[in-house]
Amino acid sequence: MGATTPISSFGAGARDSLPFILVAGPFGLLFGVLGTEAGLNVAEVLGFSLAVFAGAAQFTALQLLQENTPTVIVLISALAVNLRVAMYSAALTPYLGGAPLWQRAIAAYFIVDQSAALSTVKFETEPQMPLAHRVAYFFGTSALIAPLWYAMSWLGAVAGSRLPLDSGLDFALPIAFLAMIGPALRTPAHRVAALVAAGTALAAAGLPFNLGLIVAGLAGMMAGAQAELWFERRKAAAG
């Protein structure tokens, strides 16, 4: 049964997001530390997290900034990494599309992996949930995660600014990416996309300005889309 009031729906969203604290906290801390390693000050790290609020895109941009990549390439790469958010938005539109424009504008900022996943599952399992309850639930899924991300980014930046410049944390960034990518490889199409993107990134590593990342991302997305179609056709033929 759905919640009886928007407030209780908001609380349900916050409760459902609790397990993600175990991910958002450490990654926010790591971003803050690595941000200072890359030359950002505490205010810039916090501003980065407030303005972008997208872990994968932030880590991507940070990696490229460390390599003195031109700003336009940094922006394009971060946008490419965040293209999945457009798919999340499309999936949520049938459930939240009737909300007032100002609510949808704020919701767009908070569409991240955890809020999209939790909300989609909730709305699919409770199709009779009123619109006001859906909106409240969606915002509830970020009520704990967003402040935690900001606070831990700030804390990591404060801690990182006190570390020696040669503290040897460079290894942490690729490990962070692996930790973020691993749980997302849920279907064969996801795994095909990851393998093609990884192979293309290695082959295109010599391209200037780290353009290999963009090429690899595009190749992975196309391979994943084609694999999805192939698996769907195969499933239909078998049925």
C-alpha atoms as one frame of an Amber mdcrd trajectory, in Angstrom:
protein
   0.000   0.000   0.000   1.202   3.522  -0.705   1.840   6.156   1.914  -1.189
   8.072   3.141   0.265  11.600   2.913   2.961  13.372   0.874   4.972  13.813
   4.079   4.985  10.086   4.739   5.918   9.485   1.092   8.845  11.879   1.552
   9.895   9.928   4.637   9.614   6.654   2.751  11.928   7.973   0.049  14.453
   9.064   2.668  14.309   5.660   4.381  14.723   3.790   1.110  17.840   5.850
   0.341  19.611   4.932   3.586  21.775   2.141   2.086  23.195   4.625  -0.430
  24.767   6.575   2.418  27.441   3.870   2.487  28.374   4.872  -1.067  27.753
   8.618  -1.161  29.691   9.379   2.011  33.021   7.770   1.091  32.861   8.913
  -2.529  32.078  12.486  -1.495  35.045  12.402   0.866  37.273  10.977  -1.865
  36.156  13.642  -4.331  37.046  16.374  -1.870  40.493  14.938  -1.227  41.255
  14.381  -4.900  39.885  17.817  -5.746  42.535  19.454  -3.603  45.122  17.077
  -5.084  44.105  18.436  -8.499  44.665  22.016  -7.341  41.143  23.125  -6.349
  40.627  24.982  -3.107  37.955  24.128  -0.539  35.422  26.628  -1.912  35.929
  25.373  -5.474  35.458  21.742  -4.441  32.235  22.555  -2.582  31.011  24.736
  -5.448  31.749  21.902  -7.865  29.608  19.466  -5.862  26.806  21.996  -5.411
  26.702  22.951  -9.096  27.063  19.503 -10.647  25.840  16.946  -8.060  26.843
  13.984 -10.235  29.612  11.797  -8.930  30.713  10.121 -12.173  30.750  13.399
 -14.105  32.659  15.122 -11.309  35.315  12.414 -11.157  35.616  12.461 -14.948
  36.093  16.213 -15.031  38.584  16.018 -12.187  40.667  13.401 -13.976  40.805
  15.524 -17.120  41.596  18.699 -15.181  44.553  16.906 -13.612  45.865  16.239
 -17.117  45.492  19.889 -18.207  42.816  19.021 -20.775  41.147  22.009 -22.516
  37.997  23.166 -20.749  35.709  22.441 -23.715  36.872  18.798 -23.774  36.342
  18.533 -20.018  32.760  19.791 -20.398  31.967  17.513 -23.347  33.395  14.481
 -21.554  31.445  15.184 -18.368  28.251  15.618 -20.379  28.903  12.359 -22.233
  29.299  10.501 -18.943  26.016  11.982 -17.733  23.969  11.119 -20.823  22.354
   8.313 -18.835  20.506  10.986 -16.860  18.498  11.784 -19.994  17.289   8.172
 -19.983  16.418   8.430 -16.296  14.432  11.585 -17.045  12.523   9.859 -19.832
  11.695   6.947 -17.523  10.392   9.269 -14.801   8.403  11.590 -17.066   5.243
   9.406 -17.103   5.167   9.594 -13.302   6.346  13.160 -12.603   5.541  14.941
 -15.863   2.292  16.381 -14.485   4.030  18.239 -11.652   4.363  22.048 -11.764
   7.281  23.381 -13.789   9.194  24.605 -10.727   9.016  21.158  -9.138  10.197
  19.484 -12.325  13.069  21.964 -12.610  14.248  21.151  -9.090  13.712  17.435
  -9.677  15.928  17.601 -12.774  18.822  18.712 -10.568  18.327  15.762  -8.205
  18.063  13.041 -10.872  20.992  10.768 -10.111  21.428   7.000 -10.097  19.936
   6.364  -6.669  16.958   8.733  -6.944  16.046   7.446 -10.412  16.383   3.777
  -9.471  14.432   4.019  -6.219  11.684   6.182  -7.719  11.211   4.049 -10.822
  10.829   0.875  -8.764   8.459   2.581  -6.315   6.245   4.078  -9.002   6.091
   0.842 -10.991   5.095  -1.210  -7.943   2.555   1.382  -6.743   0.964   2.723
  -9.949  -1.966   4.250  -8.048   0.255   6.591  -6.016  -1.035  10.195  -6.405
   1.186  12.709  -8.170   1.870  14.741  -5.027   3.030  11.566  -3.264   5.305
  10.654  -6.177   6.941  14.072  -6.142   7.391  13.883  -2.381   8.889  10.393
  -2.579  11.306  11.454  -5.305  12.574  14.406  -3.286  12.809  12.182  -0.229
  15.298   9.926  -2.011  17.762  12.847  -2.112  16.933  14.405   1.258  19.781
  12.561   2.991  22.117  11.828   0.081  22.502  15.362  -1.288  23.460  17.072
   2.018  25.786  14.172   2.792  27.497  14.519  -0.601  28.028  18.244  -0.072
  29.257  17.833   3.506  31.654  14.996   2.716  33.015  16.823  -0.327  33.759
  19.787   1.926  35.280  17.573   4.616  37.442  15.793   2.060  38.634  19.114
   0.668  39.523  20.371   4.152  41.384  17.146   4.890  43.016  17.058   1.462
  44.323  20.604   1.787  46.308  19.431   4.806  47.916  16.478   3.019  51.346
  16.745   1.401  51.232  17.315  -2.350  52.947  13.961  -2.983  50.561  11.946
  -0.818  50.205   9.339  -3.574  46.411   9.369  -3.897  46.468   9.241  -7.702
  45.648   5.533  -7.578  42.332   6.276  -5.832  40.637   7.856  -8.855  40.679
   4.791 -11.153  39.658   2.625  -8.200  36.729   4.952  -7.555  35.617   4.606
 -11.172  35.813   0.814 -11.000  33.735   0.819  -7.820  31.077   3.001  -9.462
  30.964   1.031 -12.713  30.929  -2.488 -11.294  27.446  -2.468  -9.703  25.979
  -0.866 -12.841  26.834  -3.832 -15.096  23.525  -5.577 -14.502  22.655  -6.883
 -17.988  24.565  -8.459 -20.899  24.101  -5.238 -22.887  25.703  -3.245 -20.063
  28.679  -5.598 -20.059  29.059  -5.372 -23.833  29.023  -1.582 -23.608  31.654
  -1.622 -20.859  33.954  -4.017 -22.721  33.729  -2.090 -25.992  34.271   1.228
 -24.216  37.274  -0.119 -22.323  38.834  -1.620 -25.449  38.256   1.546 -27.448
  39.695   3.698 -24.655  42.903   1.648 -24.697  43.138   1.791 -28.490  42.452
   5.533 -28.569  44.682   6.422 -25.621  47.074   8.260 -27.917  44.540  10.813
 -29.142  45.285  14.397 -28.072  43.417  16.143 -25.238  42.090  12.797 -23.944
  39.618  12.646 -26.828  39.875   8.875 -26.529  37.466   9.081 -23.581  34.761
  10.662 -25.722  35.369   8.209 -28.582  35.241   5.287 -26.142  32.035   6.566
 -24.559  30.305   6.891 -27.927  31.533   3.449 -29.025  30.328   1.893 -25.775
  26.883   3.489 -26.030  26.433   2.356 -29.644  27.624  -1.163 -28.839  25.341
  -1.361 -25.817  22.326  -0.179 -27.827  22.987  -2.695 -30.586  23.538  -5.473
 -28.054  20.249  -4.608 -26.362  18.419  -4.871 -29.682  20.131  -8.175 -30.480
  19.251  -9.698 -27.089  15.649  -8.494 -27.411  15.306 -10.063 -30.884  16.833
 -13.277 -29.623  14.448 -13.342 -26.672  11.457 -12.702 -28.944  12.537 -15.440
 -31.346  12.955 -17.905 -28.490   9.497 -17.012 -27.137
